[in-house]
């Protein structure tokens, strides 16, 4: 058995100190658990990835056609990106993250899925604020301004109310979501992860801009609490006309 705890890297960022850790919990089996912390706040753990995977599967499952162009907002430990790449219809995946440290962890393969993402020619990292790019005229691809995408999959804030940084608050408004929607092709989808239950007020905002708005609760076993926990995946489709 290796070390039960290891701090792999810790770097300053505009949002605070960001740390990558690996631990083993003997009672939970002989496997490595990777964690990302921002300051004293846990951002992600490889122990709980069901909803991150569901974000990709539900979002892409709602899109018709092939040669799909996809944006993932928030790299994290890479589980949403990996799940998206398992869909053979995806021809291009842009993974947008504002923290160069997180991108470097994957490029340097300090996290388990780094090699998976690096070796897939469909995948490309974009360093930048998802929220800024979403409301810009040029959009998400610095190499092709104005490009339209079939799906935008977002996993950054804990929920529309629980934000990692107050600067993203303006994104969850009709105006900003409408600007983001301008980068989605007609019939394409916007999907978003949340740590909270379905948010009626947020869904009402989505319904003013999109069709087929819904929220799926994804449940999973939490061994720390010895009970079921749940996250939410919001899904909305851009109108055809």
Residue, then its C-alpha position, 0 to 999 in steps of 0.5 A: x500500500x502506498x501513502x495514505x495521504x499526499x499533497x501533490x501540488x498547491x498553487x496560488x490563483x486569482x481565486x485563492x490557493x488551489x490544492x490537489x491531494x491524493x488519499x487512501x481510506x482503507x475502509x473504502x478499499x484499496x484505491x486512490x481518491x483525488x481531491x481538489x480544494x480551493x482555500x479551505x473549500x472542497x471543489x471535487x473528489x474522485x469519490x463522487x463523480x456520478x453527476x459529473x458523468x451524468x452531466x455529459x451523458x444527459x446533455x449529449x443524449x439530448x442532442x441529435x446528429x453527428x460530428x458534435x461540437x461540445x464545450x465543457x465549462x470547468x475541467x475539475x478532475x476531468x470526469x465530465x470531459x472523459x464522459x463526453x469523449x466516450x460519445x463517438x458522435x463528439x468530433x470536437x471538445x473544448x474544455x474551458x477553465x480559468x485556472x492554468x494550474x488545473x489545466x497543467x495538472x492534466x497536461x502533466x498527467x498528475x491526475x488519473x484522467x490527464x492521459x485520457x484527455x491528452x491522447x484524444x485528438x478531439x480534446x483541447x484545453x482553453x484557458x479562460x473564464x467560462x463566464x466571460x467567454x459565454x457573454x462575449x461576441x467571439x465565444x469559446x474558441x479562440x481559434x474560430x471566433x463565433x463558432x456554434x456548438x451543439x452542447x455546452x456542459x457547465x460544472x463550475x459553481x456549486x449551484x446558481x446560488x452557491x457561487x465559487x466567486x461573486x463575479x459569476x453571479x451575473x451569469x445566472x440572469x436572462x441577459x447573460x444566459x441569452x448571450x451564452x445561448x447565441x453560441x449554441x446551434x438551434x436545437x442544441x442543448x445547455x446542461x448544468x451541474x448543481x450540488x443543490x436540489x432543482x431550483x424553480x427560479x432558475x428553471x423559470x429563467x431558463x424557460x424564458x430562453x429555452x425549450x424542454x427545460x428540466x432537472x434530473x436528480x442524480x443519486x449516489x451512495x455517500x460512504x462518509x455519511x452512510x446514506x444516499x446523496x444527490x446532485x442535479x443536472x439541469x437541461x435546456x434546448x435552444x429553440x429551432x427557430 
